[in-house]
């Protein structure tokens, strides 16, 4: 039993090391480690030394990665102790390689894969099952699974049901902000030269040409005593709000049109700079939430710079973690609303006063 347990720990440790190297190459994809306890209902036709298997317990370790948005991969090594009809026990190791297909906002999933069952003799099997998970915070989740196992070498059907606890970790790449230089104000336009002519009002603005310093003023605009258009200050603003999935800093495609509108607004007013503010819900540790809010802000900044060609010198980021929630209610909806970035741009634009 000790040799088999050491073998199982070695297998999972090897998976952990190999998958960690692959994850580093794949931009630190989300990963998880976990423990699980399972109950096995063995096929009554399976025998051990002339007696049939009854049931048993399994417990062990797992390591998983999520290289794609809706697909995860997992390796498991579990110590198994089985009851025999004759009253004896049989123990060994149960290894599995799983593919997890997520749906329903990644709360539920379908499990399929291969088993290697090392009890009194060795068997291989394929399996199919369903599972569900519930996150306690951005990193820790509990799962429940029901799996059917169909033998390949021998014809048998076993069932396992169990619960597990997993810790999720991983990062997303982001750009570093650069300081925005001061932008020199636009020079004031030179006034039109005054043309001395016989007293007349060529542009019909109510000011004779001799005194009109702004010729050809549209008749629909109000003018001052010099015949120049009167202006009023009008505040023009643009606000960006992007929400994120739990424990994620990926910018979803549905927000790209809004980010593009912000980029167009900045192109229209080249004197503007923007600060992207990142926020999280209160679930999880405050230090972790602070880092996650900074990653979210940098992810949106990267879209502005890399996808829509806004100069990096005009974009900066800041993370507020969980310190500035939109809602303090303890609900799923409030947590979803607090997982966000916010950016607001305001400019004062001169608008002509109509007559």
VODO-229611 format. One record per atom (N, C-alpha, C): residue in three letters; x, y, z. Coordinates in steps of 0.2 Angstrom, whole numbers, plus 5000, padded with zeros to 4 digits. Example, Ala and Ser with C-alpha at 12.3 -4.5 7.8 and 13.67 -1.06 7.14 Angstrom:
<pts>
ALA506649725039ALA506249785039ALA506649845039SER506449895035SER506849955036SER506450005039
</pts>
This chain:
<pts>
UNK500449945000UNK500050005000UNK500450065000UNK501050065004UNK501450125004UNK501750144998UNK502050084994UNK502350094988UNK501850124983UNK501250094983UNK500750124978UNK500550194979UNK500450214986UNK500350284988UNK500950334985UNK501550304987UNK502150344984UNK502050354977UNK501950304973UNK501850304966UNK501350354964UNK500750354967UNK500250404966UNK500450474967UNK500850484972UNK501050554974UNK501550574969UNK501950534967UNK502450544962UNK502150564955UNK501650524953UNK501250544947UNK501050614947UNK500650634952UNK500350694953UNK500850754953UNK501450734957UNK501950784957UNK502250804950UNK502350744946UNK502650754939UNK502150794935UNK501450774936UNK500950814932UNK501050894934UNK501150904940UNK501150974943UNK501751014940UNK502350974940UNK502951014937UNK502851024930UNK502650964926UNK502650974919UNK502151024917UNK501551024920UNK500951074918UNK501151144920UNK501551154925UNK501751214927UNK502251244922UNK502651204919UNK503151234914UNK502751254908UNK502251204906UNK501851224900UNK501451284901UNK501151294907UNK500751354909UNK501151414908UNK501851414910UNK502251474910UNK502351494902UNK502451444898UNK502451454891UNK501851484888UNK501251464891UNK500651484888UNK500351544892UNK500751584894UNK500551654897UNK500151644904UNK500451594908UNK500151584914UNK499451574914UNK499251514911UNK498551504911UNK498251484917UNK497551494919UNK497251474925UNK497451394927UNK497651384933UNK497751314935UNK497451304942UNK497451234944UNK497151224951UNK497451154953UNK497451154960UNK497651094964UNK497051074968UNK496951014969UNK496350994974UNK496450924977UNK496050914982UNK495950854985UNK495250824985UNK495150764985UNK494450734984UNK494350674988UNK493750654990UNK493550594993UNK492950564989UNK493050504987UNK492450474983UNK492250404986UNK491650394984UNK491350324986UNK491250284980UNK491450224979UNK491450184973UNK490950124974UNK490450114970UNK490050064969UNK490250014964UNK490549954966UNK490949914961UNK490449864957UNK490549844951UNK490149804947UNK490149734951UNK489549704952UNK489549644956UNK489849584953UNK489949584946UNK490249534942UNK491049534943UNK491349584946UNK492049584947UNK492249544953UNK492749504953UNK492949464958UNK493649474960UNK493749454967UNK494449464970UNK494549394974UNK494949354971UNK495149294975UNK494449254976UNK494049244971UNK493449204972UNK492849244975UNK492949304977UNK492349334980UNK492249404976UNK491649424976UNK491449484973UNK491649554976UNK491849604972UNK491849674975UNK491249694978UNK491249734983UNK490649764986UNK490649844984UNK491049874988UNK491049944987UNK491749974991UNK491850034990UNK492450064993UNK492550134993UNK493050154996UNK493250234997UNK493850244993UNK493950304990UNK494550334987UNK494650404989UNK495250414990UNK495450484992UNK496150504989UNK496250564986UNK496850574983UNK496950654981UNK497350664976UNK497550724974UNK497450734967UNK497350794965UNK497250814957UNK497650874956UNK497750884949UNK498050944946UNK497750954940UNK497451024939UNK497151034932UNK497351104929UNK497251114923UNK497351174919UNK496751184915UNK496651254913UNK496151274909UNK496451314903UNK496651274898UNK497051304892UNK496551344888UNK495851324888UNK495351354884UNK494751384888UNK494351424885UNK493851464889UNK493351414892UNK493151354889UNK492651314891UNK492851234892UNK493551224892UNK493851154892UNK494351154897UNK494351114902UNK494951104907UNK495251034906UNK495851024908UNK496150954908UNK496350944916UNK496350884918UNK496450864925UNK496750794925UNK497250784930UNK497550724931UNK497450704939UNK497250644940UNK497050624947UNK497450564949UNK497650554955UNK497950494958UNK497650484965UNK497250424966UNK496850414972UNK497050344975UNK497150344982UNK497150284985UNK496550254986UNK496450184985UNK495750154985UNK495850094990UNK495250094994UNK495250034998UNK494550004997UNK494449944995UNK493849914993UNK493649854998UNK492949854999UNK492749795003UNK492549734998UNK492649675001UNK492549614997UNK492049575001UNK491549544997UNK491049505000UNK491249455005UNK491849425004UNK492049375009UNK492249415016UNK492249475016UNK492449515022UNK493149535022UNK493549525017UNK494249545016UNK494249615013UNK494849655013UNK494849715010UNK495449705004UNK495349744999UNK495849754994UNK496049824993UNK496649844993UNK496849914992UNK497249924986UNK497349984983UNK497749994978UNK497750074976UNK497850084970UNK497850154967UNK497450154961UNK497050214960UNK496650224955UNK496850294952UNK497050284945UNK497350344942UNK496850364936UNK496750434935UNK496350454930UNK496550514926UNK496450524920UNK496550584916UNK495850604913UNK495650664915UNK495050694913UNK495050754909UNK494550754904UNK494350814901UNK493750844903UNK493650904905UNK493050944908UNK492850994903UNK492150984901UNK491851024897UNK491351074900UNK491451134901UNK491051184906UNK490451204902UNK489951224906UNK489351254903UNK489051294909UNK488451324908UNK488151364913UNK488551404917UNK488951454913UNK489451504916UNK489951464920UNK490151404918UNK490751364921UNK490551344928UNK489851334929UNK489651314936UNK489651234935UNK489451204930UNK489351134929UNK489751114923UNK489951044923UNK490351024917UNK490250944916UNK490450924910UNK490350854908UNK491150824909UNK491150764912UNK491850734913UNK491950674908UNK492450664905UNK492650604901UNK493350594901UNK493550534900UNK494250524900UNK494450444901UNK495050434904UNK495350364905UNK495450354912UNK495450284914UNK495650264921UNK496150204920UNK496550204925UNK497050144926UNK496950124933UNK496650064934UNK496450044941UNK496949984943UNK497349994948UNK497849954950UNK497649924957UNK497149874957UNK496949834963UNK497349764963UNK496949714964UNK497249644964UNK497549634957UNK497249654952UNK497549654945UNK497449724942UNK497749744936UNK497649804933UNK497149804928UNK496749854928UNK496249864923UNK496249934920UNK496049944914UNK495950014911UNK495250014909UNK494950084909UNK494250094908UNK494250164905UNK493650174902UNK493450244900UNK492850264905UNK492850334906UNK492350354910UNK491950414907UNK491350424910UNK490850484908UNK490450504914UNK490450564915UNK490050584921UNK489850664921UNK489550684926UNK489350754927UNK489650784933UNK489750854934UNK489950884940UNK489750954940UNK489850974946UNK489651044947UNK490151074953UNK490251144952UNK490651174957UNK490351244960UNK490551254966UNK490351324969UNK490951354972UNK491051414969UNK491651454972UNK491451494979UNK491851484984UNK491751524990UNK492051594989UNK492551604985UNK492851664984UNK493251664977UNK493651704975UNK493951704968UNK494451644967UNK494651614973UNK495151564972UNK494951494974UNK494451484979UNK494351414982UNK493651394980UNK493551334977UNK492951304975UNK492851234978UNK492151214979UNK492051144981UNK491651114975UNK491751054974UNK491451014968UNK491150954970UNK490650934966UNK490350864967UNK490250834960UNK490450764960UNK490450734954UNK490150664954UNK489850644949UNK489550574948UNK489850544941UNK490150484942UNK490550464936UNK490350384935UNK490250364929UNK490250294927UNK490850274923UNK491150214925UNK491750184923UNK491650124919UNK491750114913UNK491650054909UNK492350024907UNK492449964909UNK493049924908UNK493249914901UNK493849924899UNK494149904892UNK494349834892UNK494849814896UNK495149744896UNK494549694898UNK494149714903UNK493649664905UNK492949704905UNK492449674904UNK491749704904UNK491449714911UNK491549774913UNK491249794920UNK491049864920UNK490549884924UNK490349954925UNK490349974932UNK490850014934UNK490850044941UNK490550114941UNK490350134947UNK490150204948UNK490550234954UNK490750294953UNK490950334959UNK490650404960UNK490550424966UNK490250484967UNK490650514973UNK490850584972UNK491250614977UNK491250684977UNK491550714982UNK491650784983UNK492350804984UNK492550864982UNK493250894982UNK493250964983UNK493850984985UNK494051054986UNK494651074982UNK494651124978UNK495151144974UNK495351224975UNK495951234974UNK496251304974UNK496451324967UNK496151384965UNK496351404958UNK496851464958UNK497251464953UNK497751514953UNK497951524945UNK498251584944UNK498551604937UNK498451674936UNK498851704931UNK498851774930UNK498751784922UNK498651844921UNK498551874914UNK499051924912UNK499351924906UNK499851974904UNK499552034903UNK499852094905UNK499652154904UNK500152204902UNK500052264900UNK500552314898UNK500652354904UNK501252384905UNK501452434910UNK501252504908UNK500952544912UNK500752614910UNK501452654910UNK501452704906UNK501952754905UNK501652824907UNK502052864910UNK501852934912UNK501652974906UNK501153004906UNK500853044901UNK501153114901UNK501553134895UNK501853204895UNK501353254895UNK501553314897UNK501053374897UNK500953394889UNK500353414888UNK500153434881UNK500153504881UNK500553534876UNK500553604875UNK499853624873UNK499553684875UNK498953704873UNK498953724865UNK498353724862UNK498353744855UNK498453814854UNK498853844850UNK498853914849UNK498153944847UNK498054004849UNK497454044847UNK497454064840UNK496954054836UNK496954074829UNK497054154828UNK497454164823UNK497554234821UNK496854274819UNK496754334821UNK496054364819UNK496154384812UNK495554384809UNK495454404802UNK495654474801UNK496054494796UNK496154564795UNK495554604794UNK495554674796UNK494954714795UNK495054744788UNK494454744784UNK494454774778UNK494054834778UNK494354894776UNK493954954777UNK493654964770UNK492954964770UNK492554974765UNK491955024766UNK491555044761UNK491055084763UNK490555054768UNK490255084772UNK489755054777UNK489255014774UNK489354944775UNK488854894773UNK488954834777UNK488554794777UNK488554734781UNK488554674776UNK489054644774UNK489154594769UNK488854534771UNK489054514777UNK488754444779UNK488154444783UNK487854504784UNK487154504787UNK487154494794UNK487654504798UNK487654484805UNK487554544809UNK487354604806UNK487154664810UNK487754704812UNK488354694810UNK488954734811UNK489254754804UNK489354824804UNK489554844797UNK490254814796UNK490454814790UNK491054784788UNK491654814791UNK491654884791UNK492154924794UNK492354904801UNK491854884805UNK491954864812UNK491954784813UNK491854744807UNK491754674807UNK492454644807UNK492654614812UNK493354584813UNK493254504811UNK492654484810UNK492554414808UNK492054414802UNK492354414796UNK491954424790UNK491654354789UNK491054354785UNK490754294783UNK490454254789UNK490254284794UNK489954244800UNK489354224798UNK489154164799UNK488454134797UNK487954174800UNK487454194797UNK486854234799UNK486554204805UNK486554134806UNK486154104811UNK486554104818UNK487154134818UNK487554134824UNK487554204827UNK487454204834UNK487554274837UNK488254294837UNK488354364837UNK488954394836UNK489054444842UNK489754464843UNK489854524848UNK489854584844UNK490154644847UNK490154704844UNK490654704838UNK491154654838UNK491654654833UNK491354614827UNK490754584827UNK490554544822UNK490754474822UNK491054454828UNK491354384829UNK490854334832UNK490854274831UNK490354224834UNK490454224841UNK489854224845UNK489854214852UNK489854134853UNK490254114858UNK490254044860UNK490054034867UNK489853974869UNK489753954875UNK490053894877UNK490253884883UNK490653814885UNK490153764886UNK490253704883UNK489853644883UNK490253584885UNK490053554890UNK490453494893UNK490253434889UNK490753404886UNK490653334883UNK491053284886UNK490753234888UNK491053174892UNK490853104889UNK491353064891UNK491252994888UNK491452944894UNK491052894896UNK491152854901UNK491152784898UNK491652744901UNK491752674899UNK491652624905UNK491252574905UNK491152534910UNK491152454907UNK491652424910UNK491752354908UNK491752304914UNK491352254914UNK491252204919UNK491652144917UNK491852104923UNK492252044922UNK491951984925UNK492151924923UNK491951864926UNK492251854933UNK492051814937UNK492351804943UNK493051774943UNK493551804946UNK494251784946UNK494551794939UNK494251834935UNK494551844928UNK494751914927UNK495251924922UNK495451984920UNK495451984912UNK495051944909UNK495051944902UNK494451994900UNK494552034895UNK494052074892UNK493652034887UNK493052034889UNK492551994885UNK492352034878UNK492251994873UNK492152024866UNK491552074866UNK491052064870UNK490452104870UNK490652184872UNK491252194875UNK491452264877UNK491852294872UNK492152264867UNK492552294862UNK492252354859UNK491652344857UNK491352404853UNK491352474858UNK491252464865UNK491252524869UNK492052544870UNK492452504870UNK493152524871UNK493352554864UNK493152534858UNK493252564852UNK492952634852UNK492352644855UNK492052714855UNK492552764859UNK492852734865UNK493252774869UNK493852794865UNK494152754861UNK494752764857UNK494552814852UNK493952814849UNK493752864844UNK493752934847UNK493452934853UNK493352994857UNK494053024859UNK494552984860UNK495153014862UNK495553034855UNK495453004850UNK495653034843UNK495353094842UNK494753104843UNK494353174842UNK494653224846UNK494853214852UNK495153264857UNK495853244859UNK496353254854UNK497053224856UNK497353254862UNK497153304865UNK497453334871UNK497253294877UNK496753244877UNK496553204882UNK496953154884UNK497053134890UNK497353074893UNK496853034897UNK496952974898UNK496452934902UNK496752884907UNK496452884913UNK496652834918UNK496152784919UNK496352714918UNK495852664918UNK495852634925UNK495252634929UNK495152614936UNK494952544936UNK495252504940UNK495052434941UNK494752424947UNK494252374948UNK493952364954UNK493752284954UNK493652264961UNK493452194962UNK492852194967UNK492552134967UNK492152114973UNK492552104979UNK492152094985UNK492452094991UNK492652014993UNK492451974988UNK492651904989UNK493351894989UNK493651854993UNK494351834993UNK494751884997UNK495451874997UNK495951915001UNK495951984998UNK496052035002UNK496152105000UNK496752114995UNK497352084997UNK497952084993UNK497852054986UNK497551994986UNK497351964980UNK496952014975UNK496352034979UNK495952084975UNK496252144972UNK496752174976UNK497152224974UNK497552214967UNK497852154967UNK498252134961UNK497752114955UNK497152084957UNK496652074951UNK496452134948UNK496252184953UNK496052254950UNK496552284945UNK497152274947UNK497652304943UNK497752274936UNK497652204936UNK497652164930UNK497052184926UNK496552194928UNK495952214924UNK496052284921UNK496252324925UNK496352394922UNK496952394916UNK497452354917UNK497952344912UNK497752304906UNK497252264907UNK496952224901UNK496552274897UNK496152314900UNK495852364895UNK496252414892UNK496752434896UNK497252484893UNK497652444887UNK497752384888UNK498052344882UNK497652344876UNK496952344877UNK496552344871UNK496552414868UNK496552464872UNK496552534869UNK497252544865UNK497852524868UNK498452534864UNK498552484859UNK498452424860UNK498652374855UNK498152364849UNK497552364851UNK496952354846UNK496752414842UNK496752474846UNK496452534843UNK496952584843UNK497652574844UNK498152614842UNK498152684846UNK497852684852UNK497952744856UNK498652744859UNK499052804858UNK499752804861UNK499752784868UNK500252744870UNK500252714877UNK500452774882UNK500752834879UNK500852884883UNK500252924886UNK499652914882UNK499052944884UNK498652894889UNK498852834891UNK498452794894UNK498852774901UNK498552774906UNK498752754913UNK498252704916UNK498452674921UNK498052624925UNK498152634932UNK497552614936UNK497652614943UNK497152564946UNK497352524951UNK496852474954UNK496652494961UNK496052484962UNK495752504969UNK495552444973UNK495652384970UNK495452324973UNK494652324975UNK494552304982UNK493852304984UNK493652364988UNK494052414987UNK493952474992UNK493452524989UNK493152514983UNK492652564980UNK492152524977UNK491752484981UNK491152454978UNK490652494975UNK490252474970UNK489652504968UNK489052484973UNK489152424975UNK488552404980UNK488952364986UNK488652374992UNK488952334997UNK488452284999UNK487952264995UNK487552204997UNK487852144996UNK487752095000UNK488052025000UNK487551984995UNK487651994989UNK487251954984UNK487751944978UNK487551894974UNK487851874967UNK487851934963UNK487251974962UNK487252024958UNK487652084960UNK487752094966UNK488152154968UNK488852134967UNK489052074968UNK489752054967UNK489952064959UNK489452044955UNK489552044948UNK489652124946UNK489252164949UNK489252234947UNK489952264949UNK490252244955UNK490852274958UNK491452244954UNK491452194950UNK491952164946UNK492052204939UNK492352264939UNK492352314934UNK492952354933UNK492952384927UNK493452444926UNK492952504924UNK493252564926UNK492852624925UNK493352674922UNK493152714917UNK493552764914UNK493052824912UNK493252884914UNK492752944912UNK493252994909UNK493053024903UNK493453074900UNK492953134899UNK493153194901UNK492753254901UNK493153314897UNK492853344893UNK493153404889UNK492653454888UNK492953514889UNK492553574888UNK492653604881UNK492053604877UNK492053624870UNK491653684869UNK491953724865UNK491653784863UNK491053774858UNK490453794859UNK489953784854UNK489653854852UNK489453864846UNK489153934844UNK488553944847UNK488354004849UNK487754024851UNK487254044845UNK486654014845UNK486254024839UNK485854094841UNK485654124835UNK485254184836UNK484554174839
</pts>
